[in-house]
Amino acid sequence: CHIRRTSGQLSMATFDAIRAGARGVPLITPGNASASRIIEVIEDGSMPQGNDKLPEQEIALLRKWLDEG
């Protein structure tokens, strides 16, 4: 939902938009997955909304990508 439309002032349509984040809060912190907002909202269950939770394997892959910068 953050690709076709901007929800919560967040667009994920481009890499630059992902880096910019929303409301002055960066979505990702290259080199530090634990400091990345995207990991926080995925792991606390607030995103994605509904029953579309990410599998642990995909979260681990995202964490690895972020940690590698």
CHARMM-style PDB file with segment names, atoms N, HN, CA, C and O in Angstrom:
ATOM      1  N   CYS     1       0.818  -1.197   0.000  1.00  0.00      PROA
ATOM      2  CA  CYS     1       0.000   0.000   0.000  1.00  0.00      PROA
ATOM      3  C   CYS     1       0.859   1.258   0.000  1.00  0.00      PROA
ATOM      4  O   CYS     1       0.332   2.340  -0.255  1.00  0.00      PROA
ATOM      5  N   HSD     2       2.138   1.165   0.270  1.00  0.00      PROA
ATOM      6  HN  HSD     2       2.566   0.286   0.477  1.00  0.00      PROA
ATOM      7  CA  HSD     2       3.008   2.343   0.262  1.00  0.00      PROA
ATOM      8  C   HSD     2       3.704   2.521  -1.084  1.00  0.00      PROA
ATOM      9  O   HSD     2       4.586   3.369  -1.221  1.00  0.00      PROA
ATOM     10  N   ILE     3       3.314   1.730  -2.071  1.00  0.00      PROA
ATOM     11  HN  ILE     3       2.597   1.042  -1.960  1.00  0.00      PROA
ATOM     12  CA  ILE     3       3.918   1.858  -3.398  1.00  0.00      PROA
ATOM     13  C   ILE     3       2.964   2.563  -4.354  1.00  0.00      PROA
ATOM     14  O   ILE     3       3.345   3.542  -4.997  1.00  0.00      PROA
ATOM     15  N   ARG     4       1.757   2.089  -4.451  1.00  0.00      PROA
ATOM     16  HN  ARG     4       1.448   1.295  -3.929  1.00  0.00      PROA
ATOM     17  CA  ARG     4       0.779   2.698  -5.360  1.00  0.00      PROA
ATOM     18  C   ARG     4       0.203   3.993  -4.809  1.00  0.00      PROA
ATOM     19  O   ARG     4      -0.227   4.859  -5.571  1.00  0.00      PROA
ATOM     20  N   ARG     5       0.193   4.126  -3.493  1.00  0.00      PROA
ATOM     21  HN  ARG     5       0.542   3.423  -2.874  1.00  0.00      PROA
ATOM     22  CA  ARG     5      -0.303   5.347  -2.871  1.00  0.00      PROA
ATOM     23  C   ARG     5       0.554   5.630  -1.639  1.00  0.00      PROA
ATOM     24  O   ARG     5       1.209   4.736  -1.105  1.00  0.00      PROA
ATOM     25  N   THR     6       0.539   6.850  -1.213  1.00  0.00      PROA
ATOM     26  HN  THR     6       0.007   7.576  -1.647  1.00  0.00      PROA
ATOM     27  CA  THR     6       1.300   7.244  -0.034  1.00  0.00      PROA
ATOM     28  C   THR     6       0.399   7.145   1.182  1.00  0.00      PROA
ATOM     29  O   THR     6      -0.590   7.871   1.284  1.00  0.00      PROA
ATOM     30  N   SER     7       0.727   6.262   2.094  1.00  0.00      PROA
ATOM     31  HN  SER     7       1.530   5.673   2.011  1.00  0.00      PROA
ATOM     32  CA  SER     7      -0.032   6.096   3.332  1.00  0.00      PROA
ATOM     33  C   SER     7       0.808   6.609   4.486  1.00  0.00      PROA
ATOM     34  O   SER     7       1.986   6.268   4.595  1.00  0.00      PROA
ATOM     35  N   GLY     8       0.221   7.419   5.341  1.00  0.00      PROA
ATOM     36  HN  GLY     8      -0.736   7.696   5.252  1.00  0.00      PROA
ATOM     37  CA  GLY     8       0.968   7.957   6.471  1.00  0.00      PROA
ATOM     38  C   GLY     8       2.161   8.774   6.053  1.00  0.00      PROA
ATOM     39  O   GLY     8       3.181   8.791   6.742  1.00  0.00      PROA
ATOM     40  N   GLN     9       2.043   9.451   4.929  1.00  0.00      PROA
ATOM     41  HN  GLN     9       1.214   9.436   4.369  1.00  0.00      PROA
ATOM     42  CA  GLN     9       3.113  10.265   4.351  1.00  0.00      PROA
ATOM     43  C   GLN     9       4.350   9.445   4.012  1.00  0.00      PROA
ATOM     44  O   GLN     9       5.457   9.983   3.964  1.00  0.00      PROA
ATOM     45  N   LEU    10       4.172   8.146   3.777  1.00  0.00      PROA
ATOM     46  HN  LEU    10       3.273   7.709   3.816  1.00  0.00      PROA
ATOM     47  CA  LEU    10       5.293   7.267   3.437  1.00  0.00      PROA
ATOM     48  C   LEU    10       5.077   6.660   2.065  1.00  0.00      PROA
ATOM     49  O   LEU    10       4.040   6.054   1.790  1.00  0.00      PROA
ATOM     50  N   SER    11       6.069   6.832   1.214  1.00  0.00      PROA
ATOM     51  HN  SER    11       6.910   7.323   1.437  1.00  0.00      PROA
ATOM     52  CA  SER    11       6.080   6.180  -0.086  1.00  0.00      PROA
ATOM     53  C   SER    11       7.264   5.221  -0.128  1.00  0.00      PROA
ATOM     54  O   SER    11       8.360   5.542   0.333  1.00  0.00      PROA
ATOM     55  N   MET    12       7.027   4.055  -0.680  1.00  0.00      PROA
ATOM     56  HN  MET    12       6.138   3.793  -1.054  1.00  0.00      PROA
ATOM     57  CA  MET    12       8.103   3.086  -0.875  1.00  0.00      PROA
ATOM     58  C   MET    12       8.266   2.779  -2.356  1.00  0.00      PROA
ATOM     59  O   MET    12       8.723   1.699  -2.729  1.00  0.00      PROA
ATOM     60  N   ALA    13       7.889   3.741  -3.197  1.00  0.00      PROA
ATOM     61  HN  ALA    13       7.518   4.619  -2.893  1.00  0.00      PROA
ATOM     62  CA  ALA    13       7.915   3.560  -4.648  1.00  0.00      PROA
ATOM     63  C   ALA    13       9.336   3.569  -5.214  1.00  0.00      PROA
ATOM     64  O   ALA    13       9.587   2.974  -6.261  1.00  0.00      PROA
ATOM     65  N   THR    14      10.260   4.235  -4.535  1.00  0.00      PROA
ATOM     66  HN  THR    14      10.056   4.718  -3.683  1.00  0.00      PROA
ATOM     67  CA  THR    14      11.647   4.287  -4.997  1.00  0.00      PROA
ATOM     68  C   THR    14      12.579   4.115  -3.804  1.00  0.00      PROA
ATOM     69  O   THR    14      12.167   4.267  -2.654  1.00  0.00      PROA
ATOM     70  N   PHE    15      13.830   3.798  -4.087  1.00  0.00      PROA
ATOM     71  HN  PHE    15      14.165   3.674  -5.021  1.00  0.00      PROA
ATOM     72  CA  PHE    15      14.813   3.653  -3.015  1.00  0.00      PROA
ATOM     73  C   PHE    15      15.005   4.983  -2.287  1.00  0.00      PROA
ATOM     74  O   PHE    15      15.126   5.010  -1.062  1.00  0.00      PROA
ATOM     75  N   ASP    16      15.033   6.085  -3.037  1.00  0.00      PROA
ATOM     76  HN  ASP    16      14.934   6.064  -4.032  1.00  0.00      PROA
ATOM     77  CA  ASP    16      15.179   7.399  -2.402  1.00  0.00      PROA
ATOM     78  C   ASP    16      14.014   7.690  -1.460  1.00  0.00      PROA
ATOM     79  O   ASP    16      14.213   8.261  -0.387  1.00  0.00      PROA
ATOM     80  N   ALA    17      12.804   7.306  -1.850  1.00  0.00      PROA
ATOM     81  HN  ALA    17      12.641   6.843  -2.721  1.00  0.00      PROA
ATOM     82  CA  ALA    17      11.633   7.520  -0.990  1.00  0.00      PROA
ATOM     83  C   ALA    17      11.737   6.671   0.281  1.00  0.00      PROA
ATOM     84  O   ALA    17      11.374   7.126   1.366  1.00  0.00      PROA
ATOM     85  N   ILE    18      12.228   5.453   0.143  1.00  0.00      PROA
ATOM     86  HN  ILE    18      12.523   5.084  -0.738  1.00  0.00      PROA
ATOM     87  CA  ILE    18      12.406   4.570   1.304  1.00  0.00      PROA
ATOM     88  C   ILE    18      13.430   5.181   2.262  1.00  0.00      PROA
ATOM     89  O   ILE    18      13.226   5.197   3.475  1.00  0.00      PROA
ATOM     90  N   ARG    19      14.524   5.678   1.707  1.00  0.00      PROA
ATOM     91  HN  ARG    19      14.691   5.664   0.721  1.00  0.00      PROA
ATOM     92  CA  ARG    19      15.556   6.302   2.555  1.00  0.00      PROA
ATOM     93  C   ARG    19      15.033   7.552   3.234  1.00  0.00      PROA
ATOM     94  O   ARG    19      15.404   7.838   4.372  1.00  0.00      PROA
ATOM     95  N   ALA    20      14.167   8.311   2.547  1.00  0.00      PROA
ATOM     96  HN  ALA    20      13.866   8.079   1.623  1.00  0.00      PROA
ATOM     97  CA  ALA    20      13.631   9.550   3.119  1.00  0.00      PROA
ATOM     98  C   ALA    20      12.693   9.272   4.282  1.00  0.00      PROA
ATOM     99  O   ALA    20      12.633  10.050   5.234  1.00  0.00      PROA
ATOM    100  N   GLY    21      11.956   8.160   4.209  1.00  0.00      PROA
ATOM    101  HN  GLY    21      12.004   7.528   3.436  1.00  0.00      PROA
ATOM    102  CA  GLY    21      11.041   7.815   5.294  1.00  0.00      PROA
ATOM    103  C   GLY    21       9.812   8.695   5.300  1.00  0.00      PROA
ATOM    104  O   GLY    21       9.328   9.101   4.243  1.00  0.00      PROA
ATOM    105  N   ALA    22       9.303   8.995   6.488  1.00  0.00      PROA
ATOM    106  HN  ALA    22       9.697   8.665   7.346  1.00  0.00      PROA
ATOM    107  CA  ALA    22       8.094   9.798   6.618  1.00  0.00      PROA
ATOM    108  C   ALA    22       8.178  10.670   7.859  1.00  0.00      PROA
ATOM    109  O   ALA    22       8.719  10.269   8.889  1.00  0.00      PROA
ATOM    110  N   ARG    23       7.636  11.853   7.736  1.00  0.00      PROA
ATOM    111  HN  ARG    23       7.196  12.179   6.899  1.00  0.00      PROA
ATOM    112  CA  ARG    23       7.569  12.780   8.873  1.00  0.00      PROA
ATOM    113  C   ARG    23       8.928  13.003   9.531  1.00  0.00      PROA
ATOM    114  O   ARG    23       9.022  13.140  10.750  1.00  0.00      PROA
ATOM    115  N   GLY    24       9.975  13.039   8.717  1.00  0.00      PROA
ATOM    116  HN  GLY    24       9.899  12.928   7.726  1.00  0.00      PROA
ATOM    117  CA  GLY    24      11.307  13.297   9.230  1.00  0.00      PROA
ATOM    118  C   GLY    24      11.997  12.106   9.862  1.00  0.00      PROA
ATOM    119  O   GLY    24      13.104  12.239  10.385  1.00  0.00      PROA
ATOM    120  N   VAL    25      11.358  10.934   9.825  1.00  0.00      PROA
ATOM    121  HN  VAL    25      10.459  10.826   9.400  1.00  0.00      PROA
ATOM    122  CA  VAL    25      11.944   9.723  10.406  1.00  0.00      PROA
ATOM    123  C   VAL    25      12.391   8.805   9.272  1.00  0.00      PROA
ATOM    124  O   VAL    25      11.549   8.316   8.519  1.00  0.00      PROA
ATOM    125  N   PRO    26      13.697   8.557   9.132  1.00  0.00      PROA
ATOM    126  CA  PRO    26      14.173   7.648   8.089  1.00  0.00      PROA
ATOM    127  C   PRO    26      13.591   6.254   8.284  1.00  0.00      PROA
ATOM    128  O   PRO    26      13.429   5.796   9.415  1.00  0.00      PROA
ATOM    129  N   LEU    27      13.280   5.587   7.190  1.00  0.00      PROA
ATOM    130  HN  LEU    27      13.412   5.959   6.271  1.00  0.00      PROA
ATOM    131  CA  LEU    27      12.722   4.237   7.249  1.00  0.00      PROA
ATOM    132  C   LEU    27      13.807   3.187   7.446  1.00  0.00      PROA
ATOM    133  O   LEU    27      13.599   2.170   8.108  1.00  0.00      PROA
ATOM    134  N   ILE    28      14.968   3.456   6.859  1.00  0.00      PROA
ATOM    135  HN  ILE    28      15.137   4.282   6.322  1.00  0.00      PROA
ATOM    136  CA  ILE    28      16.069   2.499   6.976  1.00  0.00      PROA
ATOM    137  C   ILE    28      17.325   3.204   7.468  1.00  0.00      PROA
ATOM    138  O   ILE    28      17.516   4.403   7.262  1.00  0.00      PROA
ATOM    139  N   THR    29      18.171   2.422   8.123  1.00  0.00      PROA
ATOM    140  HN  THR    29      18.016   1.449   8.290  1.00  0.00      PROA
ATOM    141  CA  THR    29      19.478   2.895   8.546  1.00  0.00      PROA
ATOM    142  C   THR    29      20.490   1.892   7.997  1.00  0.00      PROA
ATOM    143  O   THR    29      20.754   0.868   8.628  1.00  0.00      PROA
ATOM    144  N   PRO    30      21.060   2.184   6.813  1.00  0.00      PROA
ATOM    145  CA  PRO    30      22.020   1.252   6.231  1.00  0.00      PROA
ATOM    146  C   PRO    30      23.155   0.946   7.205  1.00  0.00      PROA
ATOM    147  O   PRO    30      23.731   1.848   7.815  1.00  0.00      PROA
ATOM    148  N   GLY    31      23.463  -0.334   7.337  1.00  0.00      PROA
ATOM    149  HN  GLY    31      22.995  -1.066   6.842  1.00  0.00      PROA
ATOM    150  CA  GLY    31      24.518  -0.764   8.251  1.00  0.00      PROA
ATOM    151  C   GLY    31      24.030  -1.080   9.653  1.00  0.00      PROA
ATOM    152  O   GLY    31      24.805  -1.551  10.486  1.00  0.00      PROA
ATOM    153  N   ASN    32      22.746  -0.826   9.927  1.00  0.00      PROA
ATOM    154  HN  ASN    32      22.117  -0.443   9.250  1.00  0.00      PROA
ATOM    155  CA  ASN    32      22.229  -1.058  11.278  1.00  0.00      PROA
ATOM    156  C   ASN    32      20.738  -1.389  11.235  1.00  0.00      PROA
ATOM    157  O   ASN    32      19.898  -0.507  11.414  1.00  0.00      PROA
ATOM    158  N   ALA    33      20.420  -2.629  11.004  1.00  0.00      PROA
ATOM    159  HN  ALA    33      21.102  -3.346  10.859  1.00  0.00      PROA
ATOM    160  CA  ALA    33      19.013  -3.047  10.915  1.00  0.00      PROA
ATOM    161  C   ALA    33      18.252  -2.740  12.193  1.00  0.00      PROA
ATOM    162  O   ALA    33      17.082  -2.359  12.142  1.00  0.00      PROA
ATOM    163  N   SER    34      18.896  -2.900  13.328  1.00  0.00      PROA
ATOM    164  HN  SER    34      19.846  -3.210  13.370  1.00  0.00      PROA
ATOM    165  CA  SER    34      18.217  -2.675  14.607  1.00  0.00      PROA
ATOM    166  C   SER    34      17.780  -1.227  14.791  1.00  0.00      PROA
ATOM    167  O   SER    34      16.846  -0.959  15.547  1.00  0.00      PROA
ATOM    168  N   ALA    35      18.435  -0.295  14.117  1.00  0.00      PROA
ATOM    169  HN  ALA    35      19.193  -0.513  13.503  1.00  0.00      PROA
ATOM    170  CA  ALA    35      18.078   1.117  14.212  1.00  0.00      PROA
ATOM    171  C   ALA    35      17.123   1.544  13.099  1.00  0.00      PROA
ATOM    172  O   ALA    35      16.757   2.716  13.009  1.00  0.00      PROA
ATOM    173  N   SER    36      16.727   0.609  12.264  1.00  0.00      PROA
ATOM    174  HN  SER    36      17.024  -0.343  12.337  1.00  0.00      PROA
ATOM    175  CA  SER    36      15.864   0.916  11.122  1.00  0.00      PROA
ATOM    176  C   SER    36      14.392   0.851  11.511  1.00  0.00      PROA
ATOM    177  O   SER    36      13.919  -0.147  12.055  1.00  0.00      PROA
ATOM    178  N   ARG    37      13.692   1.918  11.224  1.00  0.00      PROA
ATOM    179  HN  ARG    37      14.077   2.729  10.782  1.00  0.00      PROA
ATOM    180  CA  ARG    37      12.262   2.007  11.563  1.00  0.00      PROA
ATOM    181  C   ARG    37      11.475   0.883  10.913  1.00  0.00      PROA
ATOM    182  O   ARG    37      10.535   0.365  11.515  1.00  0.00      PROA
ATOM    183  N   ILE    38      11.835   0.499   9.706  1.00  0.00      PROA
ATOM    184  HN  ILE    38      12.599   0.920   9.217  1.00  0.00      PROA
ATOM    185  CA  ILE    38      11.093  -0.556   9.020  1.00  0.00      PROA
ATOM    186  C   ILE    38      11.127  -1.858   9.816  1.00  0.00      PROA
ATOM    187  O   ILE    38      10.119  -2.561   9.889  1.00  0.00      PROA
ATOM    188  N   ILE    39      12.259  -2.184  10.407  1.00  0.00      PROA
ATOM    189  HN  ILE    39      13.078  -1.613  10.348  1.00  0.00      PROA
ATOM    190  CA  ILE    39      12.367  -3.399  11.218  1.00  0.00      PROA
ATOM    191  C   ILE    39      11.509  -3.267  12.467  1.00  0.00      PROA
ATOM    192  O   ILE    39      10.826  -4.213  12.859  1.00  0.00      PROA
ATOM    193  N   GLU    40      11.544  -2.107  13.083  1.00  0.00      PROA
ATOM    194  HN  GLU    40      12.099  -1.339  12.764  1.00  0.00      PROA
ATOM    195  CA  GLU    40      10.760  -1.866  14.295  1.00  0.00      PROA
ATOM    196  C   GLU    40       9.266  -2.119  14.052  1.00  0.00      PROA
ATOM    197  O   GLU    40       8.628  -2.838  14.820  1.00  0.00      PROA
ATOM    198  N   VAL    41       8.711  -1.533  12.989  1.00  0.00      PROA
ATOM    199  HN  VAL    41       9.229  -0.949  12.365  1.00  0.00      PROA
ATOM    200  CA  VAL    41       7.272  -1.670  12.761  1.00  0.00      PROA
ATOM    201  C   VAL    41       6.879  -3.056  12.261  1.00  0.00      PROA
ATOM    202  O   VAL    41       5.751  -3.499  12.476  1.00  0.00      PROA
ATOM    203  N   ILE    42       7.808  -3.740  11.594  1.00  0.00      PROA
ATOM    204  HN  ILE    42       8.725  -3.380  11.419  1.00  0.00      PROA
ATOM    205  CA  ILE    42       7.525  -5.120  11.160  1.00  0.00      PROA
ATOM    206  C   ILE    42       7.550  -6.046  12.372  1.00  0.00      PROA
ATOM    207  O   ILE    42       6.656  -6.877  12.536  1.00  0.00      PROA
ATOM    208  N   GLU    43       8.561  -5.909  13.218  1.00  0.00      PROA
ATOM    209  HN  GLU    43       9.287  -5.234  13.085  1.00  0.00      PROA
ATOM    210  CA  GLU    43       8.690  -6.814  14.363  1.00  0.00      PROA
ATOM    211  C   GLU    43       7.665  -6.552  15.460  1.00  0.00      PROA
ATOM    212  O   GLU    43       7.291  -7.478  16.180  1.00  0.00      PROA
ATOM    213  N   ASP    44       7.198  -5.303  15.605  1.00  0.00      PROA
ATOM    214  HN  ASP    44       7.501  -4.551  15.021  1.00  0.00      PROA
ATOM    215  CA  ASP    44       6.179  -5.055  16.632  1.00  0.00      PROA
ATOM    216  C   ASP    44       4.773  -5.390  16.127  1.00  0.00      PROA
ATOM    217  O   ASP    44       3.801  -5.302  16.878  1.00  0.00      PROA
ATOM    218  N   GLY    45       4.672  -5.773  14.860  1.00  0.00      PROA
ATOM    219  HN  GLY    45       5.461  -5.844  14.250  1.00  0.00      PROA
ATOM    220  CA  GLY    45       3.401  -6.223  14.307  1.00  0.00      PROA
ATOM    221  C   GLY    45       2.490  -5.127  13.786  1.00  0.00      PROA
ATOM    222  O   GLY    45       1.382  -5.414  13.333  1.00  0.00      PROA
ATOM    223  N   SER    46       2.935  -3.867  13.839  1.00  0.00      PROA
ATOM    224  HN  SER    46       3.835  -3.634  14.207  1.00  0.00      PROA
ATOM    225  CA  SER    46       2.061  -2.800  13.350  1.00  0.00      PROA
ATOM    226  C   SER    46       2.050  -2.701  11.831  1.00  0.00      PROA
ATOM    227  O   SER    46       1.132  -2.112  11.259  1.00  0.00      PROA
ATOM    228  N   MET    47       3.051  -3.265  11.171  1.00  0.00      PROA
ATOM    229  HN  MET    47       3.797  -3.743  11.635  1.00  0.00      PROA
ATOM    230  CA  MET    47       3.090  -3.299   9.711  1.00  0.00      PROA
ATOM    231  C   MET    47       3.595  -4.655   9.253  1.00  0.00      PROA
ATOM    232  O   MET    47       4.410  -5.260   9.949  1.00  0.00      PROA
ATOM    233  N   PRO    48       3.166  -5.136   8.162  1.00  0.00      PROA
ATOM    234  CA  PRO    48       2.018  -4.637   7.418  1.00  0.00      PROA
ATOM    235  C   PRO    48       0.724  -4.882   8.199  1.00  0.00      PROA
ATOM    236  O   PRO    48       0.618  -5.824   8.985  1.00  0.00      PROA
ATOM    237  N   GLN    49      -0.238  -4.018   7.961  1.00  0.00      PROA
ATOM    238  HN  GLN    49      -0.152  -3.254   7.323  1.00  0.00      PROA
ATOM    239  CA  GLN    49      -1.499  -4.138   8.673  1.00  0.00      PROA
ATOM    240  C   GLN    49      -2.293  -5.343   8.172  1.00  0.00      PROA
ATOM    241  O   GLN    49      -2.082  -5.828   7.061  1.00  0.00      PROA
ATOM    242  N   GLY    50      -3.194  -5.804   9.002  1.00  0.00      PROA
ATOM    243  HN  GLY    50      -3.365  -5.410   9.905  1.00  0.00      PROA
ATOM    244  CA  GLY    50      -4.019  -6.947   8.625  1.00  0.00      PROA
ATOM    245  C   GLY    50      -3.317  -8.261   8.913  1.00  0.00      PROA
ATOM    246  O   GLY    50      -2.490  -8.354   9.820  1.00  0.00      PROA
ATOM    247  N   ASN    51      -3.651  -9.252   8.146  1.00  0.00      PROA
ATOM    248  HN  ASN    51      -4.322  -9.177   7.409  1.00  0.00      PROA
ATOM    249  CA  ASN    51      -3.098 -10.596   8.349  1.00  0.00      PROA
ATOM    250  C   ASN    51      -1.937 -10.901   7.417  1.00  0.00      PROA
ATOM    251  O   ASN    51      -1.638 -12.068   7.162  1.00  0.00      PROA
ATOM    252  N   ASP    52      -1.285  -9.873   6.910  1.00  0.00      PROA
ATOM    253  HN  ASP    52      -1.529  -8.925   7.117  1.00  0.00      PROA
ATOM    254  CA  ASP    52      -0.204 -10.055   5.952  1.00  0.00      PROA
ATOM    255  C   ASP    52       1.170  -9.963   6.608  1.00  0.00      PROA
ATOM    256  O   ASP    52       2.068  -9.315   6.069  1.00  0.00      PROA
ATOM    257  N   LYS    53       1.344 -10.596   7.746  1.00  0.00      PROA
ATOM    258  HN  LYS    53       0.615 -11.123   8.183  1.00  0.00      PROA
ATOM    259  CA  LYS    53       2.609 -10.543   8.471  1.00  0.00      PROA
ATOM    260  C   LYS    53       3.710 -11.202   7.647  1.00  0.00      PROA
ATOM    261  O   LYS    53       3.475 -12.180   6.939  1.00  0.00      PROA
ATOM    262  N   LEU    54       4.917 -10.647   7.753  1.00  0.00      PROA
ATOM    263  HN  LEU    54       5.108  -9.852   8.329  1.00  0.00      PROA
ATOM    264  CA  LEU    54       6.043 -11.211   7.019  1.00  0.00      PROA
ATOM    265  C   LEU    54       6.579 -12.444   7.733  1.00  0.00      PROA
ATOM    266  O   LEU    54       6.657 -12.473   8.961  1.00  0.00      PROA
ATOM    267  N   PRO    55       6.948 -13.459   6.961  1.00  0.00      PROA
ATOM    268  CA  PRO    55       7.573 -14.642   7.567  1.00  0.00      PROA
ATOM    269  C   PRO    55       8.940 -14.274   8.156  1.00  0.00      PROA
ATOM    270  O   PRO    55       9.613 -13.370   7.659  1.00  0.00      PROA
ATOM    271  N   GLU    56       9.333 -14.965   9.195  1.00  0.00      PROA
ATOM    272  HN  GLU    56       8.786 -15.699   9.598  1.00  0.00      PROA
ATOM    273  CA  GLU    56      10.620 -14.712   9.847  1.00  0.00      PROA
ATOM    274  C   GLU    56      11.785 -14.764   8.859  1.00  0.00      PROA
ATOM    275  O   GLU    56      12.735 -13.992   8.980  1.00  0.00      PROA
ATOM    276  N   GLN    57      11.715 -15.662   7.893  1.00  0.00      PROA
ATOM    277  HN  GLN    57      10.943 -16.289   7.794  1.00  0.00      PROA
ATOM    278  CA  GLN    57      12.784 -15.790   6.899  1.00  0.00      PROA
ATOM    279  C   GLN    57      12.935 -14.491   6.098  1.00  0.00      PROA
ATOM    280  O   GLN    57      14.059 -14.087   5.800  1.00  0.00      PROA
ATOM    281  N   GLU    58      11.844 -13.841   5.749  1.00  0.00      PROA
ATOM    282  HN  GLU    58      10.931 -14.170   5.991  1.00  0.00      PROA
ATOM    283  CA  GLU    58      11.904 -12.587   5.006  1.00  0.00      PROA
ATOM    284  C   GLU    58      12.408 -11.446   5.886  1.00  0.00      PROA
ATOM    285  O   GLU    58      13.140 -10.577   5.414  1.00  0.00      PROA
ATOM    286  N   ILE    59      12.025 -11.442   7.146  1.00  0.00      PROA
ATOM    287  HN  ILE    59      11.430 -12.147   7.530  1.00  0.00      PROA
ATOM    288  CA  ILE    59      12.520 -10.420   8.070  1.00  0.00      PROA
ATOM    289  C   ILE    59      14.027 -10.582   8.252  1.00  0.00      PROA
ATOM    290  O   ILE    59      14.758  -9.592   8.285  1.00  0.00      PROA
ATOM    291  N   ALA    60      14.489 -11.808   8.368  1.00  0.00      PROA
ATOM    292  HN  ALA    60      13.895 -12.612   8.342  1.00  0.00      PROA
ATOM    293  CA  ALA    60      15.928 -12.069   8.512  1.00  0.00      PROA
ATOM    294  C   ALA    60      16.689 -11.594   7.273  1.00  0.00      PROA
ATOM    295  O   ALA    60      17.780 -11.036   7.390  1.00  0.00      PROA
ATOM    296  N   LEU    61      16.123 -11.812   6.099  1.00  0.00      PROA
ATOM    297  HN  LEU    61      15.237 -12.265   6.003  1.00  0.00      PROA
ATOM    298  CA  LEU    61      16.754 -11.368   4.859  1.00  0.00      PROA
ATOM    299  C   LEU    61      16.817  -9.838   4.802  1.00  0.00      PROA
ATOM    300  O   LEU    61      17.831  -9.276   4.388  1.00  0.00      PROA
ATOM    301  N   LEU    62      15.748  -9.170   5.214  1.00  0.00      PROA
ATOM    302  HN  LEU    62      14.924  -9.627   5.550  1.00  0.00      PROA
ATOM    303  CA  LEU    62      15.726  -7.718   5.249  1.00  0.00      PROA
ATOM    304  C   LEU    62      16.757  -7.192   6.249  1.00  0.00      PROA
ATOM    305  O   LEU    62      17.469  -6.230   5.960  1.00  0.00      PROA
ATOM    306  N   ARG    63      16.838  -7.820   7.423  1.00  0.00      PROA
ATOM    307  HN  ARG    63      16.259  -8.602   7.658  1.00  0.00      PROA
ATOM    308  CA  ARG    63      17.834  -7.435   8.430  1.00  0.00      PROA
ATOM    309  C   ARG    63      19.254  -7.576   7.869  1.00  0.00      PROA
ATOM    310  O   ARG    63      20.090  -6.692   8.058  1.00  0.00      PROA
ATOM    311  N   LYS    64      19.518  -8.680   7.186  1.00  0.00      PROA
ATOM    312  HN  LYS    64      18.838  -9.398   7.032  1.00  0.00      PROA
ATOM    313  CA  LYS    64      20.846  -8.920   6.606  1.00  0.00      PROA
ATOM    314  C   LYS    64      21.176  -7.855   5.576  1.00  0.00      PROA
ATOM    315  O   LYS    64      22.288  -7.326   5.567  1.00  0.00      PROA
ATOM    316  N   TRP    65      20.225  -7.534   4.708  1.00  0.00      PROA
ATOM    317  HN  TRP    65      19.322  -7.964   4.716  1.00  0.00      PROA
ATOM    318  CA  TRP    65      20.428  -6.521   3.690  1.00  0.00      PROA
ATOM    319  C   TRP    65      20.745  -5.168   4.321  1.00  0.00      PROA
ATOM    320  O   TRP    65      21.653  -4.465   3.878  1.00  0.00      PROA
ATOM    321  N   LEU    66      20.000  -4.812   5.346  1.00  0.00      PROA
ATOM    322  HN  LEU    66      19.262  -5.383   5.706  1.00  0.00      PROA
ATOM    323  CA  LEU    66      20.249  -3.537   6.028  1.00  0.00      PROA
ATOM    324  C   LEU    66      21.596  -3.535   6.746  1.00  0.00      PROA
ATOM    325  O   LEU    66      22.337  -2.556   6.667  1.00  0.00      PROA
ATOM    326  N   ASP    67      21.915  -4.614   7.439  1.00  0.00      PROA
ATOM    327  HN  ASP    67      21.313  -5.410   7.504  1.00  0.00      PROA
ATOM    328  CA  ASP    67      23.186  -4.690   8.170  1.00  0.00      PROA
ATOM    329  C   ASP    67      24.385  -4.607   7.225  1.00  0.00      PROA
ATOM    330  O   ASP    67      25.443  -4.096   7.591  1.00  0.00      PROA
ATOM    331  N   GLU    68      24.204  -5.111   6.013  1.00  0.00      PROA
ATOM    332  HN  GLU    68      23.345  -5.526   5.715  1.00  0.00      PROA
ATOM    333  CA  GLU    68      25.297  -5.071   5.040  1.00  0.00      PROA
ATOM    334  C   GLU    68      25.422  -3.700   4.369  1.00  0.00      PROA
ATOM    335  O   GLU    68      26.324  -3.475   3.562  1.00  0.00      PROA
ATOM    336  N   GLY    69      24.513  -2.796   4.710  1.00  0.00      PROA
ATOM    337  HN  GLY    69      23.780  -2.980   5.366  1.00  0.00      PROA
ATOM    338  CA  GLY    69      24.597  -1.426   4.225  1.00  0.00      PROA
ATOM    339  C   GLY    69      24.080  -1.248   2.831  1.00  0.00      PROA
ATOM    340  OT1 GLY    69      24.096  -0.136   2.304  1.00  0.00      PROA
TER     341      GLY     69
END
